[in-house]
Amino acid sequence: MPRFEPFDWYDQALYYDIVFDADTSREAHFLQAAQKRYALTRGTRLLEPACGSGRLVAAMARRGYRVIGFDISDGILRFARQRLRDDGLTARLFHARMEHFHLPPNAFDLAHCLVSTFKYLLDESAARAHLKRMVRVLKPGGIYALGLHLTDYTDPTASHERWVASRGDIHVTCNIHGWPPDRRRRLERVRSRLTVRDHGRERRFETTWHFRTYNLRELKSLLRSVPAFEHLATYSFHCDINAPVPFDGNQLDTILILRRRP
């Protein structure tokens, strides 16, 4: 069996970025279209909690948005800042947690947090605190696109996703394995394994973490606890603005369009 080095997923910012960059253009187009369709404001102030490697920070800045982003990983923020410098783009990035950040109220027209990052908030109080802070910093009528994978507690099987991506002489294979969730604790264990061939040298990395789980009922309950947000529409991770899906739990990869009530 091949051996994998333990690592912090976000300390390998370049490889993380290569894996997910293929979706950047499609997601950026979706966010711009969602603002046009659902927001009551038309400004360009954008917030990205947990901005990661800055792929969407750069993409949205390139589209004319004035972007602010934050993340808990200093290493990945350094990578994101360097990307902005290399691309000749401007955005403000800072270190903060999703449930505990400080920004002026009524400041943003659009915000987003995609690909299940929200599930790093491991209890109800942290999740609610994040949503309440997002309400506070959005302008009335501004929208928040929140993406997460719902849990089917009746499915006893493990999950597996695989990505293969390249950039120049760097080739990355990413396998993400998820174990069946612990429904009582509302936790699921997840493992990422990267196999990287970087200019001819092959290395393997592994990290594990826990996500908080949500089925439809649990997610609706959380949303009801933050009534300043109204849920306007639901989409899949395909990010097709013309193909909303029912909010009925059958679509597990879910993007919610939440609007701060005027």
C-alpha positions as CSV (number, residue, x, y, z in Angstrom):
1,M,0.0,0.0,0.0
2,P,1.3,3.5,-0.8
3,R,2.2,5.7,2.2
4,F,0.7,9.1,2.6
5,E,2.3,12.0,4.5
6,P,0.0,13.7,7.1
7,F,-0.6,17.3,6.1
8,D,-3.0,20.2,6.7
9,W,-5.2,20.3,3.6
10,Y,-4.8,24.1,3.4
11,D,-1.1,24.2,3.9
12,Q,-0.8,22.8,0.3
13,A,-2.5,25.8,-1.2
14,L,-1.2,25.3,-4.7
15,Y,-2.4,21.7,-5.0
16,Y,-5.7,22.6,-3.4
17,D,-6.1,25.4,-5.9
18,I,-5.3,23.2,-8.9
19,V,-7.9,20.7,-7.9
20,F,-10.8,23.1,-7.6
21,D,-9.9,25.8,-10.2
22,A,-11.8,24.1,-13.0
23,D,-15.1,25.2,-11.4
24,T,-14.0,28.9,-10.9
25,S,-15.4,30.4,-14.1
26,R,-18.7,28.6,-13.8
27,E,-19.2,29.6,-10.2
28,A,-18.2,33.2,-10.8
29,H,-20.8,33.4,-13.6
30,F,-23.4,31.9,-11.4
31,L,-22.8,34.4,-8.6
32,Q,-23.0,37.4,-10.9
33,A,-26.2,36.0,-12.4
34,A,-27.7,35.2,-8.9
35,Q,-27.1,38.8,-7.8
36,K,-28.8,40.1,-10.9
37,R,-31.8,37.8,-10.4
38,Y,-32.3,37.9,-6.7
39,A,-30.6,40.8,-5.0
40,L,-32.4,44.1,-4.5
41,T,-29.0,46.0,-4.5
42,R,-26.8,46.5,-7.6
43,G,-23.6,47.4,-5.9
44,T,-20.3,45.6,-6.3
45,R,-19.2,45.1,-2.7
46,L,-18.6,41.4,-2.2
47,L,-17.7,39.3,0.8
48,E,-16.3,35.8,0.7
49,P,-16.0,34.0,4.1
50,A,-13.4,31.2,4.0
51,C,-12.0,32.5,0.8
52,G,-9.3,29.8,0.6
53,S,-6.7,30.1,-2.2
54,G,-8.5,33.2,-3.6
55,R,-9.6,31.6,-6.9
56,L,-13.0,33.2,-6.6
57,V,-11.6,36.4,-5.0
58,A,-9.5,36.9,-8.1
59,A,-12.3,35.9,-10.5
60,M,-14.8,38.3,-9.0
61,A,-12.3,41.1,-8.7
62,R,-11.6,40.6,-12.4
63,R,-15.3,41.1,-13.1
64,G,-15.3,44.5,-11.4
65,Y,-16.3,43.5,-7.8
66,R,-14.7,45.1,-4.8
67,V,-13.9,42.0,-2.8
68,I,-13.1,41.4,0.8
69,G,-12.3,37.8,1.9
70,F,-11.1,36.1,5.0
71,D,-9.9,32.7,6.1
72,I,-8.5,31.0,9.2
73,S,-5.4,29.6,7.4
74,D,-2.5,32.1,7.2
75,G,-0.7,29.9,4.6
76,I,-3.6,29.9,2.2
77,L,-4.0,33.7,2.6
78,R,-0.4,34.2,1.7
79,F,-1.1,32.2,-1.5
80,A,-4.2,34.2,-2.3
81,R,-2.4,37.5,-1.8
82,Q,0.4,36.4,-4.1
83,R,-2.1,35.4,-6.7
84,L,-3.7,38.8,-6.6
85,R,-0.3,40.5,-7.0
86,D,0.6,38.2,-9.9
87,D,-2.7,39.0,-11.6
88,G,-2.5,42.8,-10.9
89,L,-5.8,42.6,-9.0
90,T,-6.8,44.3,-5.7
91,A,-8.8,42.8,-2.8
92,R,-8.6,43.0,0.9
93,L,-7.9,39.7,2.7
94,F,-7.6,39.1,6.4
95,H,-7.4,36.3,9.0
96,A,-10.7,35.5,10.8
97,R,-13.1,32.7,11.8
98,M,-16.4,32.2,10.1
99,E,-18.4,32.6,13.3
100,H,-16.3,35.5,14.7
101,F,-15.3,38.2,12.3
102,H,-15.7,42.0,12.4
103,L,-16.7,44.1,9.4
104,P,-18.9,47.2,9.1
105,P,-22.7,46.6,9.0
106,N,-24.8,47.1,5.9
107,A,-21.7,46.9,3.7
108,F,-22.1,44.2,1.1
109,D,-24.3,43.5,-1.8
110,L,-23.3,39.9,-2.4
111,A,-21.6,37.2,-0.4
112,H,-20.9,33.5,-1.0
113,C,-19.5,30.4,0.7
114,L,-19.6,27.4,-1.5
115,V,-18.5,23.7,-1.5
116,S,-19.5,22.8,2.1
117,T,-17.0,25.0,3.9
118,F,-19.9,26.0,6.1
119,K,-19.9,22.5,7.6
120,Y,-16.6,23.2,9.4
121,L,-18.8,25.0,12.0
122,L,-19.3,21.9,14.2
123,D,-22.2,23.0,16.4
124,E,-25.5,24.9,16.1
125,S,-24.3,28.0,18.0
126,A,-21.4,28.5,15.7
127,A,-23.5,28.0,12.6
128,R,-26.1,30.4,13.8
129,A,-23.5,33.0,14.8
130,H,-22.1,32.9,11.3
131,L,-25.4,33.4,9.7
132,K,-26.3,36.3,12.0
133,R,-23.0,38.0,11.3
134,M,-23.7,37.6,7.6
135,V,-27.1,39.2,8.0
136,R,-25.4,42.1,9.8
137,V,-22.8,42.8,7.1
138,L,-25.1,42.5,4.1
139,K,-27.1,45.5,2.9
140,P,-30.9,45.0,3.2
141,G,-31.8,43.2,0.0
142,G,-28.3,41.8,-0.4
143,I,-27.9,38.0,-1.0
144,Y,-25.7,35.2,0.4
145,A,-25.1,32.1,-1.7
146,L,-24.4,29.3,0.7
147,G,-23.4,25.8,-0.6
148,L,-23.3,22.6,1.4
149,H,-23.8,18.9,0.9
150,L,-26.8,17.5,2.7
151,T,-26.7,14.2,4.5
152,D,-28.9,11.2,3.9
153,Y,-28.9,9.4,7.2
154,T,-30.6,6.3,5.7
155,D,-27.6,5.6,3.4
156,P,-25.1,3.4,5.3
157,T,-22.5,3.5,2.5
158,A,-19.3,5.5,2.4
159,S,-18.9,8.3,-0.2
160,H,-16.1,8.8,-2.6
161,E,-15.2,11.7,-4.9
162,R,-12.2,11.9,-7.3
163,W,-10.7,14.9,-9.1
164,V,-7.7,14.9,-11.5
165,A,-6.2,18.2,-12.6
166,S,-3.0,19.7,-13.9
167,R,-1.3,23.0,-14.2
168,G,1.9,23.1,-16.2
169,D,4.2,20.3,-14.9
170,I,2.1,19.7,-11.8
171,H,-0.4,16.9,-11.9
172,V,-2.8,16.3,-8.9
173,T,-5.2,13.5,-8.1
174,C,-7.5,14.1,-5.2
175,N,-9.6,11.4,-3.6
176,I,-12.1,12.4,-0.9
177,H,-13.6,9.6,1.2
178,G,-16.5,10.2,3.6
179,W,-17.6,7.7,6.3
180,P,-21.2,7.2,7.2
181,P,-22.3,9.9,9.6
182,D,-22.8,9.8,13.4
183,R,-26.4,11.0,13.5
184,R,-26.4,11.5,17.3
185,R,-23.4,13.7,17.3
186,R,-24.1,15.1,13.8
187,L,-20.6,14.6,12.6
188,E,-19.1,12.9,9.6
189,R,-15.4,12.0,9.2
190,V,-13.8,12.9,5.9
191,R,-10.4,12.1,4.5
192,S,-8.6,13.7,1.6
193,R,-5.7,12.0,-0.2
194,L,-3.6,13.9,-2.7
195,T,-1.2,12.2,-5.1
196,V,1.0,14.9,-6.6
197,R,3.5,14.7,-9.4
198,D,5.4,18.0,-9.3
199,H,8.0,18.3,-12.0
200,G,8.6,14.6,-12.0
201,R,8.7,14.1,-8.3
202,E,5.7,12.2,-6.8
203,R,4.4,12.8,-3.3
204,R,1.3,11.6,-1.4
205,F,-0.5,13.6,1.3
206,E,-3.4,12.8,3.6
207,T,-5.6,14.8,6.0
208,T,-8.8,14.0,7.9
209,W,-11.4,16.3,9.5
210,H,-15.0,16.3,10.6
211,F,-18.0,18.1,9.1
212,R,-21.2,18.9,10.8
213,T,-24.2,17.1,9.1
214,Y,-27.5,18.5,7.9
215,N,-30.5,16.8,6.5
216,L,-33.3,18.8,5.1
217,R,-35.2,19.2,8.4
218,E,-32.0,20.2,10.3
219,L,-31.1,22.8,7.7
220,K,-34.6,24.3,7.6
221,S,-34.6,24.5,11.4
222,L,-31.3,26.4,11.4
223,L,-32.6,28.8,8.7
224,R,-35.8,29.5,10.8
225,S,-33.6,30.5,13.7
226,V,-32.2,33.4,11.6
227,P,-35.4,35.0,10.3
228,A,-33.7,38.0,9.0
229,F,-32.7,35.8,6.0
230,E,-35.3,34.7,3.5
231,H,-34.6,31.7,1.4
232,L,-35.4,32.6,-2.2
233,A,-34.1,29.7,-4.3
234,T,-32.1,26.4,-4.3
235,Y,-29.6,25.2,-6.8
236,S,-27.3,22.2,-7.3
237,F,-23.5,22.4,-7.5
238,H,-23.9,22.5,-11.3
239,C,-24.5,26.3,-10.8
240,D,-27.0,26.7,-13.6
241,I,-28.8,29.9,-12.8
242,N,-31.7,28.7,-15.1
243,A,-32.1,25.4,-13.3
244,P,-33.3,25.9,-9.7
245,V,-34.2,22.7,-7.9
246,P,-36.8,22.0,-5.2
247,F,-35.8,22.4,-1.6
248,D,-37.0,18.9,-0.7
249,G,-33.9,17.0,0.3
250,N,-33.6,15.0,-2.9
251,Q,-30.8,17.2,-4.2
252,L,-27.9,16.7,-1.7
253,D,-25.4,19.1,-3.3
254,T,-27.3,22.3,-2.4
255,I,-26.7,26.0,-2.9
256,L,-29.2,28.2,-1.0
257,I,-29.8,31.8,-2.1
258,L,-30.5,33.7,1.1
259,R,-31.5,37.4,1.0
260,R,-31.4,39.8,3.9
261,R,-34.9,41.0,4.4
262,P,-35.3,44.7,3.5
